[in-house]
Amino acid sequence: MLFVPSVTYSSCCHTMNCMQQTQNCGVAYDLCQLKLVNFEAHDNHLYHETQGFSEKHLVVRRGKPFKFTLMFDDKWSPYTESLVLEVRLGNMAWKAPVHFADEQFCTQRWTAKIYPGNMHSESVTIHLCSPVLSSVGVYDLLLHIETTQYRRSYAVGVFVLLCNPWLIHDPVYMQDNDEIQEYIKSDYGVIFMGTNLNICQRPWSFGQYEPGVLEACLKLLQISPQHLHDKFSDYTHRGDPVYISRVVCAMVNCQDDLGILQGKWQGSCEDGVRPTEWSGSADILQRWVSSNFSPVRYGQCWVFASVLCTVMRVLGIPSRVVTVFNAAHDCNANGKIEEYYSSTGEKLNMSRDSIWNFHVWVECWMRRPDLSGEFDGWQVVDPTPQEKSAGTYRCGPCSVAAVQHRVLGNAFDTPFICASVDADVERLIVRSGAVVSRKVDKEAVGQLIYTKSIGSDGPENLTQTYKSKRWKFQSSHSEGDRMMNRSCLMPTNEGGGDMMMMNRSCLMPTNEGGDSSSSLEVSLKIDGEPIMGESIRVCVTVTNQTSNPRVLMEYLNAQIKEYNSHAHESFWKTHKEVHLMPHDVLKLQHTIPPSEYELAVAGDDIVNLAVVIEDVGTEERVLDSQEFNLTSPEINIEIEGGDSIQMRSEHTVQVSFTNKFTKALRGAVLTVEGSGLLKGKHEASLHLLKPGEKIEKQVSIMASSPGTKLLMAKFSHSNSPNAVSRTFHKVTVT
């Protein structure tokens, strides 16, 4: 049989062309002819919860019937002419003879039915239902009109089939409707960033209803290495959300394929977009498609995760973005993160292991038929290219329940995720090549794990879902010694600093200042909320737990670090001698003025602050440290009539920044932009912005599609070019 390309409809109806007409023995027989098909797009999209996905495609969910109406040039006779539907996905095909409704739809095979009252003189409405485990993709729909001797065939059109979290037999079924609304239908999210001491919220527009986003997500599946290597195998496995998440996770980064995003954590981003500038997934996906699948520059963990969340929600798999504060990156898989400090409190880059102040990944909801039922539910899927999984840069899906109970043998990548949320931190002070102090912190890693709450912008604390069962990696002393004496590490600028990775094989183990009971207790605390442009106030508390007076040296050191890397060189340090009476408690107050940090600290940087207290007589040393971020000054955004606007209606937005600093700011620039609301960037500038003075920009916004959009405002000045303030403002379009 000759097959021609299917006809894609641009509205609810389209006319038909016959694909082929077969005759027998040369005797002509006049079959009825199909001339028009109505895909009932409005009703189907409403019934299948797919409103807004596409104006070009019929989008439906598996395991649930959808309807379409066939219109003939003459009355169709069900007694002499049979209707047979054929569904095609690539080279795979399934036939569904059309029956009159006399039983329930079968969820194990393609089924087509006509209900009483759905037949008229020259038209018939057919309900077609896919198997519940059908593969996600774009299907061709064909119609065969048959008698015992003849068949006429038509290419009816195409439809998109997605997973169905509303259907109990679907592996992505989610019982609670509020959860489905949040994790499937909502196109808006909140990402938590910063440090656990000063958590920042960044809104994100997932944008699954923006033009071209559905098509981009489907194209991602078509150009994956799995599909290009073996189309039949790929199509066969696309019914499994575990398989889909593995494919999509790898395709969000571009390390191994034609993936969406290229990561960058150091250096200039002038040849692309800084990761901090993105506010939504739609712009990224649209750029990727329009560039013929060249990677979009640039992303970091929250960008990778947010784009993955968009793709998974589009494909029908419930997903949410999750932030782990103090996430461990355990390169050597020993469950321990070593941090090295000098005897004066300077953090040293001596380990390839690291702790990210925050790391963002995605949880996807699905059953795990490859595991036992206790591991169903939320699964970690992490597209940030850190380590390879089965030879490809991806991570997961890893059952959160497996992490909680530390079932390390479960697929996929469970040991790596376990270390990310629960590794031990060993902090060592190094002096003249010897370890002179050692302290193990079992609580620092994974201190908080947050996601957006259902129905609000506040956080939901997920920490106990990962960590309620206490467990730690086991490593022998001999393994630790081998790690201490492994081969020399080469100099590196990893982490953006200028310090070199030191030769760990030169470090000599010592019991001096070990992790046993100390006669000094030291704590470091940041007073109040650190705000850019204001002084940072620090309090060091020292307790003498002996009956002897003591002469101590206090060393305090501040360094800049990016959220995911090692510390840079110190930008501020101080030291002094202090005297402490027996069993006395001493509070040492310090202030870091803006002049000491404003040239070094960028808006998204983290400050590592460490104190070392040394007993001059005994040489006992005790360390404490804190890492924190500075809050940027506020930018005000006001929308005429409120934050809910009508589609295709023009609204005025007033954006302003007031200089609350004590000095004038030179070269002040206020920038406003917003995907789906504004075209391009809109700027206001002042040569000099005096204390108390305001810079303003008025813009007009208009949205052409419904959903949640984001306006982004940015303020910068030449006094401190790195100290950029950003604000994201949510706009609801109805």
Summary of the structure (lengths in Angstrom):
residues: 734
radius of gyration: 30.9
end to end distance: 48.3
largest distance: 116.5
contacts: 2476
relative contact order: 0.09
helix: 16%
strand: 41%
